[in-house]
Amino acid sequence: MQERKGLMKKKTLCFCIIFTVILVLVMTAGSYLLFFKDSNKDISDETVKSEVFCGYTKNGIVFCVDDLLRYGDAKSRNCVVLCDKPDCQHNKVQGDIDDQTCNAVVTSSALLPAIYHDKLYFVYKDGVSQYRIYESDKNGGNRRELAHLDNVQFIYNAAYEGNYLLCAYQNAYDFGTEDFKSLKLEKPISGLSIINLRNGEVIRIPEKEDYGSEVFKLHYDNNKIYYGYLNMDMKIDYEKLDHSLPETYDYIYQHLIISIWCYDLNTGEDNCVYSGRNYEIKDFNGHYAYLLDGALETTQIYEFNFETGEKTLLVDEPNITVCIADRDRLTYTISNGSEMTYKYYDLAKKEISIIGKRTSAINPMAIIEDKVYVSYNDDNGEYCYGYMPRADYYKNNFDAVVPLFYPNSYGN
């Protein structure tokens, strides 16, 4: 029940979080990205994980702090400003993004930054209901506007997969009232923009209008876009509910529907392939989705096959929290008070193995090629973002964790 309570609080506050959460960094000198290596790997094979203000990549983390795009290099452990000008002071000047002289400055912050297929991408909010998508060299040079999105109020998650940037959005207000005041919509409008990274073409799937609607968990597989969709089957006035009572969240979850939809890029068809209640979509992998059902002592992990429509129970253990697909494995974390247990399910052998246990949590955030990105408290108790070599993670060698930046140290 506590897990459900936390999830609903996150749902209710999602827009507030988007504009207040700030990832921060211990900065070191450097303007040139000498640590990048050329890659001949096809764009469709590369993996990144994008969050609102940061992107996990195969070599490090891209993020925006204090209106500056930065990069934390996993190999050197250094941080650089993503500007290719040798004598630039990286100062912000008055005006919007087009007025800046520094290639790293993005006024009002860059959203969903990532280095993907040796290019730097980010999304920039341009007015009340408009966004621009930018592409540049990975060192910040040769920036250009790749695409423009109109009638989009909030972009809150995305994925760089295949040759595409998938941007989920929600329009929650009517700004066209006669008195020019914003009016909150009773049924938010949710949608998905598919931006072709090769030519900037934009495809928008059919929008959905429901109580509490939200598009999340985006995935590309075999020229199809799969996405999670959340909505309520009735209007709920959250301000009138007593959020201190556990039964309040039972009531909310009784009316919560989570579904998986598929948009076919070849035919333009948009169909619901699965719908249910009381579960989360934890991850996608190929033509599978991994669902977490239940809470606390009743959690189970299911595998859903897009092609066959079959749902298979993989894991039935209490207190599962984190669940991440990693190639032929499904790694998951069990939280039991102060003790954290790390396990994985072998998708080929269909068996569970234990990685290890800890009393101080190391929380996996993303698994990208040979790195497991984590958040944790270091030996001094400072909250930190870093990574572990993938091999060390599965050997329970958590001492191999490498710190990259300390969110709470910025501005102190």
Residue pairs with C-beta under 8 A, 6 or more apart in sequence:
1 246
1 249
1 250
1 295
1 296
2 295
2 296
3 295
3 296
3 321
4 249
4 250
4 253
4 295
5 243
5 246
5 249
7 280
8 249
8 252
8 253
9 243
10 17
11 212
11 214
11 230
12 238
14 156
14 214
15 154
15 156
15 172
18 52
18 154
18 156
21 52
21 53
22 53
22 65
22 407
22 410
23 53
23 54
23 63
23 64
23 65
23 385
23 405
23 407
24 65
24 405
24 406
24 407
24 408
24 409
24 410
24 411
25 63
25 65
25 70
25 72
25 79
25 405
25 406
25 410
26 79
26 405
26 406
26 409
26 410
27 70
27 79
27 81
28 78
28 79
28 80
30 78
30 79
30 80
30 81
31 80
31 81
31 83
31 84
31 85
31 86
31 88
31 90
32 80
32 84
32 86
32 139
33 71
33 80
33 82
33 138
33 139
35 59
35 73
35 75
35 76
35 78
36 59
36 118
36 138
36 139
37 59
38 118
39 46
39 117
39 118
41 117
43 116
43 117
43 162
43 163
43 197
44 161
44 162
44 163
46 58
46 116
46 117
47 58
47 368
47 369
48 55
48 56
48 57
48 58
48 114
48 115
48 116
48 160
48 368
49 55
49 56
49 365
49 366
49 368
49 373
50 56
50 112
50 113
50 114
50 157
50 158
50 159
50 160
51 112
51 157
52 111
52 112
52 156
52 157
53 63
53 64
53 109
53 110
53 111
53 113
54 61
54 62
54 63
54 64
54 113
55 61
55 62
55 63
55 112
55 113
55 114
55 115
55 116
55 160
56 365
56 366
56 368
56 373
57 114
57 115
57 116
57 368
58 368
58 369
58 370
58 371
59 73
59 74
59 75
59 115
60 71
60 72
60 73
60 74
60 75
60 404
61 71
61 72
61 74
61 373
61 385
61 404
61 405
62 69
62 70
62 71
62 82
62 113
62 114
62 115
62 120
63 69
63 70
63 71
63 72
63 113
64 70
64 106
64 109
64 110
64 111
64 113
64 122
65 410
67 92
67 105
67 106
67 107
67 108
67 109
68 81
68 82
68 90
68 102
68 104
68 105
68 106
69 81
69 82
69 83
69 104
69 105
69 106
69 110
69 113
69 120
69 122
69 140
70 79
70 80
70 81
70 82
70 104
71 79
71 80
71 82
71 115
72 78
72 79
72 404
72 405
73 79
73 80
74 371
74 387
74 402
74 404
77 402
77 403
77 404
79 404
79 405
81 90
81 104
81 140
82 103
82 104
82 120
82 138
82 139
82 140
83 90
83 102
83 103
83 104
83 139
83 140
84 103
84 137
84 139
84 140
84 141
85 102
85 103
88 101
88 102
88 103
88 104
89 102
90 102
90 104
90 105
91 101
91 102
91 105
92 100
92 102
92 105
92 107
93 99
93 100
93 101
93 105
95 107
96 107
96 126
97 105
97 106
97 107
97 124
97 126
97 132
100 106
100 107
103 136
103 140
103 141
103 143
104 140
106 122
106 124
108 124
108 125
110 122
110 123
110 124
110 134
111 122
111 123
111 124
111 125
111 155
112 121
112 122
112 123
112 155
112 157
112 158
112 165
112 167
113 120
113 121
113 122
114 120
114 121
114 122
114 160
115 121
115 138
116 160
116 197
117 197
118 138
119 135
119 136
119 137
119 138
119 197
120 135
120 136
120 137
120 138
120 139
120 140
121 133
121 134
121 135
121 146
121 160
121 165
121 197
122 133
122 134
123 131
123 132
123 133
123 134
123 155
123 158
123 167
124 131
124 132
124 133
124 134
125 131
125 155
126 132
126 148
128 153
128 175
129 150
129 151
129 152
129 153
129 171
129 175
130 148
130 149
130 150
130 151
130 152
131 148
131 149
131 152
131 155
131 167
132 145
132 147
132 148
132 149
133 145
133 146
133 147
133 148
133 149
133 165
133 167
133 195
133 200
134 143
134 144
134 145
134 146
135 143
135 144
135 146
135 197
136 142
136 143
136 144
146 195
146 197
146 200
147 195
147 200
147 201
147 202
148 202
149 155
149 167
149 169
149 193
149 202
151 171
152 167
152 169
152 171
152 191
152 193
153 169
153 170
153 171
153 172
153 173
154 169
154 170
154 171
154 172
155 167
155 168
155 169
156 168
156 169
156 170
157 168
157 215
157 216
157 217
157 218
158 165
158 166
158 167
158 168
158 218
159 165
159 166
159 218
159 219
159 220
160 166
160 197
161 218
161 219
161 220
162 220
162 223
163 196
163 197
163 198
164 194
164 195
164 196
164 197
164 220
164 225
165 194
165 195
165 197
166 192
166 193
166 194
166 195
166 218
166 220
166 225
166 227
167 192
167 193
167 194
167 195
168 190
168 191
168 192
168 214
168 215
168 216
168 218
168 227
169 190
169 191
169 192
169 193
169 215
170 188
170 189
170 190
170 191
170 213
170 214
170 215
171 185
171 188
171 189
171 190
171 191
172 184
172 185
172 188
172 189
173 182
173 183
173 184
173 185
174 182
174 183
174 184
174 185
175 182
177 183
186 211
186 235
187 209
187 210
187 211
187 213
188 209
188 210
188 212
188 213
188 214
189 207
189 208
189 209
189 213
190 207
190 208
190 209
190 210
190 213
190 214
190 215
190 229
191 204
191 205
191 206
191 207
191 208
191 215
192 204
192 205
192 215
192 218
192 225
192 227
192 263
193 202
193 203
193 204
194 202
194 203
194 204
194 205
194 225
194 263
194 265
195 201
195 202
196 202
196 203
203 265
205 225
205 263
205 270
206 270
208 215
208 229
208 231
210 231
210 232
211 231
211 232
211 233
211 234
211 235
211 236
212 230
212 231
212 232
212 236
212 256
213 229
213 230
213 231
214 229
214 230
214 231
215 227
215 228
215 229
215 230
216 227
216 228
216 229
216 230
216 281
217 227
217 228
217 281
217 283
217 284
218 225
218 226
218 227
218 228
219 225
219 226
219 227
219 284
219 289
220 226
221 284
221 286
221 287
221 306
222 287
223 264
223 265
223 266
224 262
224 263
224 264
224 265
224 306
225 262
225 263
225 265
226 260
226 261
226 262
226 273
226 284
226 289
226 306
227 260
227 261
227 263
228 258
228 259
228 260
228 261
228 281
229 258
229 259
229 260
229 261
229 272
230 256
230 257
230 258
231 257
231 259
232 255
232 256
232 257
233 255
233 257
234 255
236 252
236 255
241 248
241 251
241 252
242 248
243 249
253 277
253 278
254 277
256 277
256 278
257 275
257 276
257 277
258 275
258 276
258 277
258 279
258 280
258 281
259 272
259 274
259 275
259 276
260 272
260 273
260 274
260 275
260 281
260 289
260 304
260 306
261 270
261 271
261 272
261 273
262 270
262 271
262 272
262 273
262 306
263 269
263 270
264 270
264 271
273 306
273 309
274 289
274 304
274 309
274 311
276 291
278 293
278 294
279 291
279 292
279 293
279 294
279 302
280 291
280 292
281 289
281 290
281 291
282 290
282 291
282 292
282 301
282 323
282 324
283 289
283 290
283 323
283 324
283 325
283 330
284 290
284 325
285 325
287 305
287 306
287 307
288 303
288 304
288 305
288 306
288 325
289 303
289 304
289 306
290 301
290 302
290 303
290 304
290 314
290 323
290 325
290 330
291 301
291 302
291 303
291 304
291 311
292 299
292 300
292 301
292 302
292 320
292 323
293 299
293 300
293 301
293 302
294 300
296 318
296 319
297 318
297 319
298 318
299 316
299 317
299 318
299 319
299 320
300 313
300 315
300 316
300 317
300 320
301 313
301 314
301 315
301 316
301 320
301 323
301 330
301 332
301 345
302 311
302 312
302 313
302 314
303 311
303 312
303 314
303 347
304 310
304 311
304 312
305 311
305 312
314 330
314 345
314 350
315 330
315 332
315 345
315 352
317 334
317 343
318 334
318 336
319 334
319 335
319 336
320 332
320 333
320 334
321 332
321 333
321 334
321 335
322 331
322 332
322 333
322 363
322 364
323 330
323 331
323 332
323 333
324 330
324 331
324 332
324 364
324 366
324 367
326 344
326 367
326 390
328 346
328 347
328 348
329 344
329 345
329 346
329 347
330 344
330 345
330 347
331 342
331 343
331 344
331 355
331 364
331 367
331 393
332 342
332 343
332 344
332 345
333 340
333 341
333 342
333 343
333 363
333 364
334 340
334 341
334 342
334 343
335 361
338 359
339 357
339 358
339 359
340 357
340 358
340 359
340 361
340 362
341 354
341 356
341 357
342 354
342 355
342 356
342 357
342 358
342 396
343 352
343 353
343 354
343 355
344 352
344 353
344 355
344 394
345 351
345 352
346 352
346 353
355 393
355 394
355 395
355 396
356 396
356 398
358 398
360 376
360 377
361 376
361 377
362 374
362 375
362 376
362 388
362 398
362 401
363 374
363 375
363 376
364 372
364 373
364 374
364 393
365 373
365 374
365 375
365 385
366 372
366 373
367 373
367 390
369 390
370 389
370 390
370 391
371 387
371 388
371 389
371 390
372 387
372 388
372 389
372 390
372 393
373 385
373 386
373 387
374 385
374 386
374 387
374 388
374 401
375 383
375 384
375 385
375 386
376 383
376 384
376 386
376 401
377 383
377 384
378 384
378 403
382 406
382 408
382 409
383 406
383 407
383 408
384 403
384 404
384 405
384 406
384 407
385 403
385 404
385 405
385 406
385 407
386 401
386 402
386 403
386 404
387 401
387 402
387 404
388 397
388 398
388 400
388 401
388 402
389 400
392 398
392 400
